[in-house]
């Protein structure tokens, strides 16, 4: 496990102890997830009373919303720009982090 590469991709600095701990933790997680390959899953899920798999555990209902254009341009622009640390020309300005 290349913990230093992962830390670089995540843009975080780790101490030697943190790297060792992270390597152990990730190894345990990968070992646990690899156990899933040994689990037998039936081809079809049987749901009582003719329901669908989505209805297991409770009733399935549609969620309705107000009938309007949810993607109306600029509807949230002012609020987003007001919360941004830096804005320029009506857009959020961010620090360049990709150098390649």
N, C-alpha and C positions, 0 to 999 in steps of 0.2 A: 504494500500500500504506500503510495507516494504522498505522504501527508504534506510535505513541503509544497508540492505542486498544487494540491487542493487548497492550501492556505493562500498561495499566490493567486489562484483563480478567485477565491473569496475575498481577496484583498485584506487579509488579516495577518497580524504578526503573532507567532506563537513562541512560547518559551520551550526549552528542551523538555521539561516536564509535561507541558500541554501537548506537545507533539507525541510523546510516548503514550499519554493517556488517550489522546484522540485515535492513535493507531490501534490501541487495544479495543476501544469502544467500537470503532468501525469494523474491526475484525469480528467482534461479537455480533454486530448487526448483520453483517454479510453472512455469517454462519447461520443465524436465525432465519434470515430470508431464504437461504438456500434449502432449508428444510421444507419450504413450500413445494419444491419440485417432487417431493415424495408423497404429497397429499393426493388422495384419490377424489376426484370431483365427478359426480354423475353428469352424463351428457345433457340431461334435461332436469329441471327442477320441478318437482311435483308440488303444486299449490292446492290446498284443499278448497272445495266449493267453487271450483272453476275460476278462481282469481288469477291475477298475473303476478309474476315475481316482484314487481314494483309495489304491490299492495301488501306484501308480507310485513307484519309489524304495525299495521294501521291502515286506515282508509286513505285511498289515493284521491286527491281532489285537485281541481284546476285552480291556479292562482290567477286572478284577473287584475288588470291594471286599467288606469284611466285611458280612454281611447284618444291618444294624441301621439305626435311624433316624438318618440323617446330619444331620437338621435338629432333633435333640432340643433343646428349649428350655433355655437356660442352660448347655449343655455347655462352652462356652468363656468364659462371662461373667466368672468370677473372674480368669482369666488376662488377658483383654482389659482389664478395669478396673485390674488391677495395673500394666499397661504404660502406661496413659493418663496424661498429665501432670496432668489434673484430672478428678475424677469426683464426681458429686453424685447422691444418691438412686438408686444402682445404674445410673447412665448416665454416659457420657462427656460431660463438659462442654467446649464449644468456644466460642471468642470469636465474637461476632456480627460478620460481615463484610459482609452485605448490608444496605444502608440504605434501599433503595427499596421 
